[in-house]
Amino acid sequence: MLSVRDAEATILNSVKPLDNQLDVEFIDLLMANNRILATPVTSSVNFPHWDNSAMDGYAVRYADVHQARSDKPVVLEIVAEIPAGYQPQITIKPGQAARIFTGAVMPAGADTVVMQEKTHRQDNRVLIFIAPQPREFVRRKGDFYQAGTELLPGGIVLTAGEIAVLAGAGREQVGVFRRPKVAIFSSGDELVMPEQLLKPGQIVDSNQFALATLMRELGAEVLLLGIVEDDPEALTEIIDYAIANADIVISTGGVSVGDYDYIGKTLASLGGKVHFQSVQMRPGKPLTFATFPNSLYFGLPGNPVSALVTCWRFVKPAIRRMAGLAQGWGGKFIRVRSHSQLQSHGKMETYICGNLHLVNGVYQFHKAQGNDSSGNLINLVQTNALAVLPVGQTLVSPGEEVVVLQP
Protein backbone atom coordinates (compact mmCIF):
# COMPACT_ATOMS: atom_id res chain seq x y z
CA MET A 1 0.00 0.00 0.00
CA LEU A 2 1.53 3.30 -1.12
CA SER A 3 1.56 6.51 0.84
CA VAL A 4 -0.45 9.39 -0.62
CA ARG A 5 2.73 11.25 -1.52
CA ASP A 6 4.24 8.22 -3.31
CA ALA A 7 0.98 7.54 -5.14
CA GLU A 8 0.82 11.15 -6.34
CA ALA A 9 4.45 11.04 -7.50
CA THR A 10 3.86 7.77 -9.37
CA ILE A 11 0.87 9.25 -11.15
CA LEU A 12 2.47 12.57 -12.08
CA ASN A 13 5.64 10.85 -13.30
CA SER A 14 3.46 8.72 -15.59
CA VAL A 15 1.67 11.67 -17.20
CA LYS A 16 2.74 12.60 -20.72
CA PRO A 17 1.77 16.24 -21.32
CA LEU A 18 0.09 17.07 -24.60
CA ASP A 19 2.49 18.06 -27.37
CA ASN A 20 2.64 21.81 -28.01
CA GLN A 21 2.92 21.20 -31.74
CA LEU A 22 0.74 18.16 -32.42
CA ASP A 23 -1.99 18.74 -29.83
CA VAL A 24 -2.78 22.38 -30.59
CA GLU A 25 -5.90 23.98 -31.99
CA PHE A 26 -6.43 27.60 -32.98
CA ILE A 27 -9.64 29.13 -31.72
CA ASP A 28 -11.29 32.54 -31.68
CA LEU A 29 -10.25 34.71 -28.76
CA LEU A 30 -13.75 34.88 -27.31
CA MET A 31 -13.83 31.07 -27.13
CA ALA A 32 -10.50 30.80 -25.30
CA ASN A 33 -11.66 31.38 -21.71
CA ASN A 34 -10.09 28.80 -19.33
CA ARG A 35 -8.14 27.16 -22.15
CA ILE A 36 -4.40 26.55 -21.76
CA LEU A 37 -2.01 28.50 -23.97
CA ALA A 38 0.10 26.08 -25.98
CA THR A 39 3.18 28.17 -26.75
CA PRO A 40 4.64 31.52 -25.67
CA VAL A 41 3.19 34.59 -27.38
CA THR A 42 5.13 37.63 -28.55
CA SER A 43 3.77 40.81 -30.09
CA SER A 44 5.03 43.13 -32.79
CA VAL A 45 3.54 46.17 -31.04
CA ASN A 46 4.62 48.03 -27.92
CA PHE A 47 2.40 48.65 -24.91
CA PRO A 48 1.61 51.54 -24.84
CA HIS A 49 1.73 51.82 -28.61
CA TRP A 50 2.80 55.47 -28.35
CA ASP A 51 3.58 58.12 -25.73
CA ASN A 52 0.22 59.13 -24.24
CA SER A 53 -1.28 61.08 -21.40
CA ALA A 54 -2.35 59.36 -18.19
CA MET A 55 -4.40 62.36 -17.08
CA ASP A 56 -6.67 65.14 -18.29
CA GLY A 57 -4.53 68.28 -18.27
CA TYR A 58 -1.92 70.07 -20.33
CA ALA A 59 0.99 68.72 -22.34
CA VAL A 60 4.00 70.90 -21.70
CA ARG A 61 7.77 71.08 -21.85
CA TYR A 62 9.24 70.30 -18.42
CA ALA A 63 11.88 72.95 -19.03
CA ASP A 64 9.10 75.57 -19.13
CA VAL A 65 7.34 74.61 -15.90
CA HIS A 66 9.94 73.14 -13.55
CA GLN A 67 10.02 76.36 -11.50
CA ALA A 68 6.25 76.95 -11.31
CA ARG A 69 4.91 77.93 -7.85
CA SER A 70 1.53 78.80 -6.45
CA ASP A 71 2.66 82.38 -5.83
CA LYS A 72 4.49 82.62 -9.15
CA PRO A 73 2.62 80.55 -11.79
CA VAL A 74 4.05 79.90 -15.23
CA VAL A 75 1.85 81.19 -18.04
CA LEU A 76 1.77 79.22 -21.30
CA GLU A 77 -0.03 79.73 -24.61
CA ILE A 78 -2.55 76.97 -25.50
CA VAL A 79 -1.92 76.08 -29.13
CA ALA A 80 -3.97 72.87 -29.55
CA GLU A 81 -6.54 70.55 -28.04
CA ILE A 82 -5.78 66.83 -28.30
CA PRO A 83 -8.57 64.30 -27.62
CA ALA A 84 -8.02 60.54 -27.41
CA GLY A 85 -7.80 58.87 -30.79
CA TYR A 86 -6.37 61.94 -32.52
CA GLN A 87 -2.88 62.22 -34.03
CA PRO A 88 -1.38 65.61 -33.05
CA GLN A 89 -0.22 67.74 -35.97
CA ILE A 90 1.72 70.33 -33.99
CA THR A 91 5.00 70.58 -32.11
CA ILE A 92 5.02 72.20 -28.68
CA LYS A 93 7.54 75.02 -28.62
CA PRO A 94 8.94 76.98 -25.67
CA GLY A 95 6.18 78.87 -23.92
CA GLN A 96 3.42 76.68 -25.37
CA ALA A 97 1.05 73.97 -24.09
CA ALA A 98 -1.67 71.71 -25.50
CA ARG A 99 -4.92 70.80 -23.80
CA ILE A 100 -4.81 67.00 -23.62
CA PHE A 101 -7.14 64.23 -22.44
CA THR A 102 -6.50 60.82 -20.88
CA GLY A 103 -5.16 58.34 -23.43
CA ALA A 104 -4.41 60.96 -26.05
CA VAL A 105 -1.14 60.88 -27.99
CA MET A 106 1.51 63.23 -26.69
CA PRO A 107 2.42 65.96 -29.18
CA ALA A 108 5.99 66.34 -30.37
CA GLY A 109 8.04 68.65 -28.16
CA ALA A 110 6.04 67.95 -24.98
CA ASP A 111 7.44 65.60 -22.38
CA THR A 112 5.25 66.18 -19.30
CA VAL A 113 1.55 66.49 -18.41
CA VAL A 114 0.27 68.86 -15.73
CA MET A 115 -3.08 67.71 -14.33
CA GLN A 116 -5.86 70.20 -14.89
CA GLU A 117 -6.56 70.56 -11.13
CA LYS A 118 -3.18 72.31 -10.76
CA THR A 119 -3.90 74.87 -13.47
CA HIS A 120 -6.20 77.73 -14.32
CA ARG A 121 -7.27 78.56 -17.86
CA GLN A 122 -7.74 82.12 -19.11
CA ASP A 123 -8.94 82.12 -22.72
CA ASN A 124 -5.99 80.79 -24.76
CA ARG A 125 -3.59 80.78 -21.82
CA VAL A 126 -3.05 78.40 -18.94
CA LEU A 127 -1.50 79.21 -15.60
CA ILE A 128 0.60 76.43 -14.05
CA PHE A 129 0.66 76.65 -10.24
CA ILE A 130 2.89 73.68 -9.33
CA ALA A 131 6.11 72.25 -10.68
CA PRO A 132 5.50 68.68 -11.91
CA GLN A 133 7.98 65.84 -11.91
CA PRO A 134 9.82 65.20 -15.20
CA ARG A 135 7.63 63.12 -17.52
CA GLU A 136 4.83 63.13 -14.94
CA PHE A 137 1.55 61.56 -16.14
CA VAL A 138 3.15 60.44 -19.40
CA ARG A 139 2.89 56.75 -20.33
CA ARG A 140 5.91 56.20 -22.54
CA LYS A 141 5.86 53.97 -25.58
CA GLY A 142 6.96 50.49 -24.51
CA ASP A 143 6.83 51.23 -20.77
CA PHE A 144 4.52 48.25 -20.14
CA TYR A 145 5.80 45.88 -22.80
CA GLN A 146 8.44 46.03 -25.51
CA ALA A 147 7.69 44.56 -28.92
CA GLY A 148 9.42 41.28 -29.71
CA THR A 149 9.78 40.09 -26.14
CA GLU A 150 7.61 37.40 -24.53
CA LEU A 151 4.11 38.71 -23.91
CA LEU A 152 2.58 35.56 -22.38
CA PRO A 153 4.32 32.30 -21.42
CA GLY A 154 3.03 28.97 -22.64
CA GLY A 155 1.24 26.66 -20.23
CA ILE A 156 -0.97 29.25 -18.52
CA VAL A 157 -4.75 29.31 -18.22
CA LEU A 158 -6.31 32.07 -20.29
CA THR A 159 -8.74 34.18 -18.30
CA ALA A 160 -10.07 37.72 -18.70
CA GLY A 161 -6.73 39.44 -18.13
CA GLU A 162 -4.74 37.33 -20.60
CA ILE A 163 -7.47 37.53 -23.23
CA ALA A 164 -7.54 41.32 -22.84
CA VAL A 165 -3.78 41.41 -23.47
CA LEU A 166 -4.10 39.20 -26.55
CA ALA A 167 -6.87 41.40 -27.91
CA GLY A 168 -4.74 44.48 -27.26
CA ALA A 169 -1.95 42.83 -29.26
CA GLY A 170 -4.31 42.42 -32.20
CA ARG A 171 -4.80 38.66 -31.95
CA GLU A 172 -8.07 37.31 -33.32
CA GLN A 173 -7.17 33.69 -32.64
CA VAL A 174 -4.91 31.91 -30.20
CA GLY A 175 -3.23 28.50 -30.13
CA VAL A 176 -4.36 26.37 -27.19
CA PHE A 177 -3.93 22.75 -26.23
CA ARG A 178 -6.76 20.48 -27.26
CA ARG A 179 -9.00 19.26 -24.48
CA PRO A 180 -7.89 15.95 -22.91
CA LYS A 181 -10.40 13.16 -23.58
CA VAL A 182 -11.70 11.43 -20.46
CA ALA A 183 -13.83 8.28 -20.57
CA ILE A 184 -15.98 7.55 -17.51
CA PHE A 185 -17.97 4.49 -16.54
CA SER A 186 -19.29 2.84 -13.39
CA SER A 187 -19.26 -0.86 -12.61
CA GLY A 188 -21.67 -2.74 -10.40
CA ASP A 189 -24.79 -4.85 -10.80
CA GLU A 190 -26.50 -2.79 -8.10
CA LEU A 191 -26.29 0.51 -10.02
CA VAL A 192 -29.11 2.18 -11.94
CA MET A 193 -29.60 5.54 -13.64
CA PRO A 194 -31.58 8.32 -11.90
CA GLU A 195 -34.64 7.90 -14.12
CA GLN A 196 -35.05 4.23 -13.20
CA LEU A 197 -37.36 3.04 -10.44
CA LEU A 198 -35.27 1.73 -7.55
CA LYS A 199 -35.70 -1.89 -6.56
CA PRO A 200 -34.51 -3.32 -3.23
CA GLY A 201 -30.71 -3.38 -3.09
CA GLN A 202 -30.23 -0.97 -6.00
CA ILE A 203 -28.36 2.36 -5.86
CA VAL A 204 -28.53 5.35 -8.18
CA ASP A 205 -25.18 5.88 -9.89
CA SER A 206 -24.24 9.42 -8.83
CA ASN A 207 -20.54 8.96 -9.58
CA GLN A 208 -20.80 9.44 -13.32
CA PHE A 209 -22.57 12.76 -12.83
CA ALA A 210 -20.09 14.03 -10.22
CA LEU A 211 -17.00 12.98 -12.17
CA ALA A 212 -18.29 14.20 -15.54
CA THR A 213 -19.07 17.59 -14.00
CA LEU A 214 -15.62 17.83 -12.42
CA MET A 215 -13.86 16.79 -15.63
CA ARG A 216 -15.76 19.42 -17.63
CA GLU A 217 -14.88 22.03 -15.03
CA LEU A 218 -11.25 21.08 -15.64
CA GLY A 219 -11.68 21.59 -19.37
CA ALA A 220 -11.77 17.95 -20.45
CA GLU A 221 -13.85 16.41 -23.21
CA VAL A 222 -15.98 13.75 -21.54
CA LEU A 223 -17.01 10.39 -22.99
CA LEU A 224 -19.71 8.81 -20.80
CA LEU A 225 -19.83 5.04 -21.14
CA GLY A 226 -22.60 4.30 -18.65
CA ILE A 227 -22.92 1.43 -16.20
CA VAL A 228 -21.15 -1.88 -16.76
CA GLU A 229 -22.19 -5.06 -15.02
CA ASP A 230 -19.80 -7.05 -12.83
CA ASP A 231 -18.77 -9.38 -15.62
CA PRO A 232 -15.19 -9.93 -16.83
CA GLU A 233 -16.17 -10.03 -20.51
CA ALA A 234 -18.27 -6.86 -20.30
CA LEU A 235 -15.49 -5.06 -18.41
CA THR A 236 -12.85 -6.19 -20.88
CA GLU A 237 -14.91 -4.89 -23.79
CA ILE A 238 -15.62 -1.48 -22.25
CA ILE A 239 -12.07 -0.92 -20.97
CA ASP A 240 -10.58 -1.94 -24.31
CA TYR A 241 -12.83 0.60 -26.03
CA ALA A 242 -12.09 3.32 -23.46
CA ILE A 243 -8.30 3.09 -23.59
CA ALA A 244 -8.45 3.23 -27.39
CA ASN A 245 -10.58 6.39 -27.41
CA ALA A 246 -9.48 8.47 -24.42
CA ASP A 247 -6.38 9.95 -22.85
CA ILE A 248 -7.63 9.12 -19.37
CA VAL A 249 -10.12 6.47 -18.27
CA ILE A 250 -11.95 6.73 -14.95
CA SER A 251 -14.04 3.92 -13.54
CA THR A 252 -15.72 3.64 -10.17
CA GLY A 253 -16.30 0.40 -8.30
CA GLY A 254 -14.83 -3.05 -8.81
CA VAL A 255 -11.41 -2.20 -7.34
CA SER A 256 -11.68 -3.64 -3.84
CA VAL A 257 -11.01 -7.23 -2.80
CA GLY A 258 -14.48 -8.68 -3.25
CA ASP A 259 -15.37 -11.69 -5.37
CA TYR A 260 -16.84 -9.38 -8.04
CA ASP A 261 -14.00 -6.87 -8.22
CA TYR A 262 -12.46 -7.63 -11.60
CA ILE A 263 -10.86 -4.30 -12.61
CA GLY A 264 -7.24 -5.12 -11.69
CA LYS A 265 -7.21 -8.47 -13.48
CA THR A 266 -8.89 -6.97 -16.53
CA LEU A 267 -6.33 -4.18 -16.82
CA ALA A 268 -3.47 -6.67 -16.66
CA SER A 269 -5.10 -8.91 -19.28
CA LEU A 270 -5.28 -5.96 -21.69
CA GLY A 271 -1.57 -5.23 -21.31
CA GLY A 272 -1.81 -2.44 -18.78
CA LYS A 273 0.88 -1.83 -16.20
CA VAL A 274 -0.83 -1.76 -12.81
CA HIS A 275 1.29 0.52 -10.61
CA PHE A 276 -0.72 0.18 -7.40
CA GLN A 277 -4.11 -0.94 -6.13
CA SER A 278 -4.32 0.68 -2.70
CA VAL A 279 -3.29 3.95 -1.08
CA GLN A 280 -2.78 4.75 2.58
CA MET A 281 -5.71 7.15 2.79
CA ARG A 282 -9.25 7.33 4.08
CA PRO A 283 -11.55 7.54 2.24
CA GLY A 284 -10.10 6.13 -0.95
CA LYS A 285 -7.87 3.24 0.05
CA PRO A 286 -8.91 0.86 -2.80
CA LEU A 287 -7.53 3.03 -5.62
CA THR A 288 -6.08 1.43 -8.74
CA PHE A 289 -3.74 3.23 -11.12
CA ALA A 290 -2.52 1.72 -14.39
CA THR A 291 -0.89 2.92 -17.56
CA PHE A 292 -1.25 1.94 -21.20
CA PRO A 293 0.86 3.23 -24.11
CA ASN A 294 -1.59 6.04 -24.89
CA SER A 295 -3.77 6.38 -21.82
CA LEU A 296 -3.91 6.45 -18.04
CA TYR A 297 -6.40 4.43 -16.03
CA PHE A 298 -7.86 5.39 -12.66
CA GLY A 299 -9.98 2.78 -10.93
CA LEU A 300 -11.69 4.75 -8.17
CA PRO A 301 -13.63 3.32 -5.24
CA GLY A 302 -17.37 3.04 -5.73
CA ASN A 303 -18.50 4.93 -2.63
CA PRO A 304 -19.35 8.49 -3.76
CA VAL A 305 -17.24 10.38 -1.20
CA SER A 306 -14.26 8.11 -1.88
CA ALA A 307 -14.66 8.56 -5.62
CA LEU A 308 -14.74 12.35 -5.51
CA VAL A 309 -12.01 12.73 -2.89
CA THR A 310 -9.59 10.51 -4.84
CA CYS A 311 -10.50 12.34 -8.02
CA TRP A 312 -9.74 15.70 -6.40
CA ARG A 313 -6.51 14.39 -4.89
CA PHE A 314 -5.07 12.41 -7.79
CA VAL A 315 -7.00 12.68 -11.06
CA LYS A 316 -7.26 16.47 -11.09
CA PRO A 317 -3.47 17.01 -10.97
CA ALA A 318 -3.00 14.41 -13.71
CA ILE A 319 -5.58 16.10 -15.94
CA ARG A 320 -4.05 19.53 -15.45
CA ARG A 321 -0.53 18.32 -16.15
CA MET A 322 -1.59 16.37 -19.21
CA ALA A 323 -3.57 19.37 -20.47
CA GLY A 324 -0.38 21.42 -20.72
CA LEU A 325 -0.56 23.51 -17.56
CA ALA A 326 3.00 24.48 -16.69
CA GLN A 327 2.53 24.47 -12.90
CA GLY A 328 -0.11 24.43 -10.17
CA TRP A 329 -1.61 21.10 -11.19
CA GLY A 330 -3.33 20.16 -7.96
CA GLY A 331 -5.43 21.91 -5.37
CA LYS A 332 -4.10 24.37 -2.83
CA PHE A 333 -3.05 23.24 0.63
CA ILE A 334 -3.41 25.93 3.27
CA ARG A 335 -3.26 26.00 7.08
CA VAL A 336 -6.37 27.30 8.86
CA ARG A 337 -8.12 27.11 12.22
CA SER A 338 -10.59 24.30 12.75
CA HIS A 339 -13.97 25.27 14.13
CA SER A 340 -14.87 21.60 14.56
CA GLN A 341 -13.36 18.66 16.35
CA LEU A 342 -11.76 16.34 13.81
CA GLN A 343 -10.91 12.70 14.44
CA SER A 344 -9.01 9.95 12.71
CA HIS A 345 -7.84 6.44 13.53
CA GLY A 346 -4.32 7.66 12.75
CA LYS A 347 -3.43 4.68 10.56
CA MET A 348 -4.11 6.43 7.27
CA GLU A 349 -3.98 9.94 5.86
CA THR A 350 -7.54 11.09 6.44
CA TYR A 351 -9.63 13.54 4.43
CA ILE A 352 -12.69 15.13 6.01
CA CYS A 353 -15.31 17.05 4.02
CA GLY A 354 -16.23 20.55 5.09
CA ASN A 355 -16.37 24.26 4.35
CA LEU A 356 -14.07 27.21 4.75
CA HIS A 357 -15.69 30.27 6.34
CA LEU A 358 -14.12 33.69 6.76
CA VAL A 359 -14.66 34.70 10.40
CA ASN A 360 -13.27 38.07 11.57
CA GLY A 361 -10.79 38.00 8.71
CA VAL A 362 -9.53 34.48 9.51
CA TYR A 363 -10.48 31.32 7.63
CA GLN A 364 -12.01 28.55 9.69
CA PHE A 365 -12.74 24.96 8.68
CA HIS A 366 -16.24 23.72 9.52
CA LYS A 367 -16.71 19.97 9.25
CA ALA A 368 -19.73 18.67 7.32
CA GLN A 369 -22.57 17.84 9.68
CA GLY A 370 -23.09 14.21 8.72
CA ASN A 371 -21.02 11.21 9.76
CA ASP A 372 -17.78 10.47 7.97
CA SER A 373 -18.97 7.41 6.06
CA SER A 374 -17.54 7.25 2.55
CA GLY A 375 -21.04 6.40 1.37
CA ASN A 376 -22.55 9.58 2.84
CA LEU A 377 -23.25 11.43 -0.39
CA ILE A 378 -24.94 14.28 1.50
CA ASN A 379 -21.60 15.34 3.02
CA LEU A 380 -20.51 16.52 -0.43
CA VAL A 381 -23.09 19.32 -0.48
CA GLN A 382 -21.29 22.71 -0.38
CA THR A 383 -17.95 21.04 0.31
CA ASN A 384 -15.19 23.46 -0.67
CA ALA A 385 -12.37 22.07 1.45
CA LEU A 386 -11.01 18.81 2.82
CA ALA A 387 -9.26 18.77 6.18
CA VAL A 388 -6.17 16.57 5.96
CA LEU A 389 -5.02 14.63 9.02
CA PRO A 390 -1.67 12.94 8.38
CA VAL A 391 -0.82 9.40 9.42
CA GLY A 392 -0.35 9.30 13.19
CA GLN A 393 -2.61 12.25 14.00
CA THR A 394 -5.86 11.21 15.64
CA LEU A 395 -7.38 14.47 16.85
CA VAL A 396 -7.69 18.15 15.99
CA SER A 397 -9.51 20.13 18.67
CA PRO A 398 -11.57 23.25 17.96
CA GLY A 399 -9.28 26.25 17.62
CA GLU A 400 -6.26 24.22 16.57
CA GLU A 401 -4.65 24.54 13.17
CA VAL A 402 -5.28 22.01 10.41
CA VAL A 403 -4.08 21.69 6.82
CA VAL A 404 -6.92 21.77 4.30
CA LEU A 405 -7.01 20.96 0.61
CA GLN A 406 -9.05 23.27 -1.56
CA PRO A 407 -10.08 21.00 -4.44
Secondary structure by P-SEA (a helix, b strand, c coil): cccaaaaaaaaaaacccccccccbbbbcccccccccccbbbbbcccccccccccccbbbbcccccccccccbbbbbbbcccccccccccccccccbbbbcccccccccccccccccccccccccbbbbcccccccccccccccccccccccccccccccaaaaaaaaaacccbbbbcccbbbbbbccccccccccccccccccccaaaaaaaaaaaaacccccccccccccaaaaaaaaaaaaacccbbbbcccccccccccaaaaaaaacccccccccccccccbbbbbbcccbbbbbccccaaaaaaaaaccaaaaaaaaaccccccbbbbbbbbbcbbbbcccccbbbbbbbbbbcccbbbbbccccccccccccccccccbbbbbccccccccccbbbbbbcc
